[in-house]
Amino acid sequence: MTDLSRRAVLATIGTAATLGFAGCMGGGGGDTAAGVPLSDHPLGENLGDWPHLGPDPLEAPATLVVLDDPSCSRCAAFHQNTIAELESEYVASGDLAIAVRPYPVVYAWGEPAAHALEATQARDDAAFWDLLEHYFTEQSSFGTDNVLAKTETWLGENTDLDATAIGDDARSEAFADRINATLSAGEEAGAGDITPATFAFVDGTLKTSFNGSQSTATITTALGL
């Protein structure tokens, strides 16, 4: 999906936001629309098919939906701190589901990386999480000219997947429909172009949303954990 097609997706739902370098910022609450059932929320459609930790996100007592960009430094910090703490404390017990959807709106290399993540997740859920962590850990080494080649090398060295096939899928944008759907749903939900964007649902109902990296305490308070 090119920058032009990405903007076209956003234009169809009436946004005037410009993508590129505006994302990956700090922030407080977003457009919450509190009270909307997850099943009716823009991000609820086919949510069970997206990468998630813990129980089914459509049935869990509490669900956190996260839109993030692999090129965003605040997304990296959010995952390596808040998400890691939430996973350790609440996911294993079945109290919380965390669903993540690639939302490439920051640096240009995040878009091909998102395509590679989609191609990886289609083959192996665990490898998706490992690749996402690799992007976050090694962000400074990636650019649009090397991200897919480096991704193939890493996959070949660290997984049993067909790294070349994943690279080919990413280059051909074989999963563009999924990324377009996430971009549209994120904009409709009020995520805009700031990442990470998080949406907190309790008992299947939206309680609040946040733009930008948040602390564990902020998220647990929103989720009533």
WOPEZI-V832506 format. One record per residue. N is the residue number from 1. RES is the residue in one letter. SS is DSSP state (H for helix, E for strand, L for the rest). Layout:
n res ss
N RES SS
N RES SS
This chain:
n res ss
1 M L
2 T L
3 D H
4 L H
5 S H
6 R H
7 R H
8 A H
9 V H
10 L H
11 A H
12 T L
13 I L
14 G L
15 T L
16 A L
17 A L
18 T L
19 L L
20 G L
21 F L
22 A L
23 G L
24 C L
25 M L
26 G L
27 G L
28 G L
29 G E
30 G L
31 D L
32 T L
33 A L
34 A L
35 G L
36 V L
37 P E
38 L H
39 S H
40 D H
41 H L
42 P H
43 L H
44 G H
45 E L
46 N L
47 L H
48 G H
49 D H
50 W L
51 P L
52 H E
53 L E
54 G L
55 P L
56 D L
57 P L
58 L L
59 E L
60 A L
61 P L
62 A E
63 T E
64 L E
65 V E
66 V E
67 L E
68 D E
69 D L
70 P L
71 S L
72 C L
73 S H
74 R H
75 C H
76 A H
77 A H
78 F H
79 H H
80 Q H
81 N H
82 T H
83 I H
84 A H
85 E H
86 L H
87 E H
88 S H
89 E H
90 Y H
91 V H
92 A L
93 S L
94 G L
95 D L
96 L E
97 A E
98 I E
99 A E
100 V E
101 R E
102 P E
103 Y L
104 P L
105 V L
106 V L
107 Y L
108 A L
109 W H
110 G H
111 E H
112 P H
113 A H
114 A H
115 H H
116 A H
117 L H
118 E H
119 A H
120 T H
121 Q H
122 A L
123 R L
124 D L
125 D H
126 A H
127 A H
128 F H
129 W H
130 D H
131 L H
132 L H
133 E H
134 H H
135 Y H
136 F H
137 T H
138 E L
139 Q H
140 S H
141 S H
142 F L
143 G L
144 T L
145 D L
146 N L
147 V H
148 L H
149 A H
150 K H
151 T H
152 E H
153 T H
154 W H
155 L H
156 G H
157 E H
158 N H
159 T L
160 D L
161 L L
162 D L
163 A H
164 T H
165 A H
166 I H
167 G H
168 D H
169 D H
170 A H
171 R H
172 S H
173 E L
174 A L
175 F L
176 A H
177 D H
178 R H
179 I H
180 N H
181 A H
182 T H
183 L H
184 S H
185 A H
186 G H
187 E H
188 E H
189 A H
190 G L
191 A L
192 G L
193 D L
194 I L
195 T L
196 P L
197 A E
198 T E
199 F E
200 A E
201 F E
202 V E
203 D L
204 G L
205 T E
206 L E
207 K E
208 T E
209 S E
210 F E
211 N E
212 G L
213 S L
214 Q L
215 S L
216 T H
217 A H
218 T H
219 I H
220 T H
221 T H
222 A H
223 L H
224 G L
225 L L
